[in-house]
Amino acid sequence: MLPKEEKVVDATVLAVGPGSKDHTMQLKKGDRVLLPEWGGQKIKQGGDEQFLYRESEILCVYRE
């Protein structure tokens, strides 16, 4: 369950890094995820605003 006070954002994963030798990434490009409203690292790329999140910050992955 999510806390009532926290707002969340529905988003689509645009890219996923390689992970590390100790951790294989579970996310893949195109996954729909639920993110906390506050968090991530904001970046501007070509006039667009994007956010970078660690996999551990993602609250939920929608699976079919």
CORJO-V960937 format. One record per residue. N is the residue number from 1. RES is the residue in one small letter. PSI is psi as a letter, one per 30 degrees, with the letter a starting at -180 (none if undefined). Layout:
n=N res=RES psi=PSI
n=N res=RES psi=PSI
This chain:
n=1 res=m psi=k
n=2 res=l psi=k
n=3 res=p psi=k
n=4 res=k psi=e
n=5 res=e psi=f
n=6 res=e psi=k
n=7 res=k psi=k
n=8 res=v psi=l
n=9 res=v psi=k
n=10 res=d psi=k
n=11 res=a psi=l
n=12 res=t psi=k
n=13 res=v psi=k
n=14 res=l psi=e
n=15 res=a psi=l
n=16 res=v psi=k
n=17 res=g psi=l
n=18 res=p psi=f
n=19 res=g psi=a
n=20 res=s psi=l
n=21 res=k psi=f
n=22 res=d psi=f
n=23 res=h psi=k
n=24 res=t psi=k
n=25 res=m psi=k
n=26 res=q psi=f
n=27 res=l psi=l
n=28 res=k psi=l
n=29 res=k psi=k
n=30 res=g psi=f
n=31 res=d psi=k
n=32 res=r psi=k
n=33 res=v psi=l
n=34 res=l psi=k
n=35 res=l psi=l
n=36 res=p psi=k
n=37 res=e psi=e
n=38 res=w psi=k
n=39 res=g psi=a
n=40 res=g psi=l
n=41 res=q psi=j
n=42 res=k psi=k
n=43 res=i psi=l
n=44 res=k psi=k
n=45 res=q psi=j
n=46 res=g psi=h
n=47 res=g psi=f
n=48 res=d psi=k
n=49 res=e psi=k
n=50 res=q psi=l
n=51 res=f psi=k
n=52 res=l psi=k
n=53 res=y psi=k
n=54 res=r psi=l
n=55 res=e psi=e
n=56 res=s psi=f
n=57 res=e psi=f
n=58 res=i psi=k
n=59 res=l psi=e
n=60 res=c psi=k
n=61 res=v psi=k
n=62 res=y psi=k
n=63 res=r psi=k
n=64 res=e psi=none
